[in-house]
Amino acid sequence: IHKVDGLSDDQKIDYQSDITQHVNDNLADEQISDVRLSFYLSSIYDHSIYEHFSKVVQKLIPDQMPTLENLL
């Protein structure tokens, strides 16, 4: 969930909760139960976008992490 800068901590939690619930409800409506989703709050004004993008990449290619780490 990008561009949360400018929101209070309570608003961030509320938005994340609302989005999570909405997506889970839609998955349930479509009878999709084997999906595990993670939601991250990010901003362009700090390192969070890079940190969370890294988590996405790590989940997409877990078997390749040692190779990627060696390239760094």
Stockholm file with secondary structure:
# STOCKHOLM 1.0

chainA/1-72         IHKVDGLSDDQKIDYQSDITQHVNDNLADEQISDVRLSFYLSSIYDHSIYEHFSKVVQKLIPDQMPTLENLL
#=GR chainA/1-72 SS CBCCTTSCHHHHHHHHHHHHHHHHHHHHHTTCCSCCCCCCCBCTTSTHHHHHHHHHHHHHCGGGHHHHHHHC
#=GC SS_cons        CBCCTTSCHHHHHHHHHHHHHHHHHHHHHTTCCSCCCCCCCBCTTSTHHHHHHHHHHHHHCGGGHHHHHHHC
//
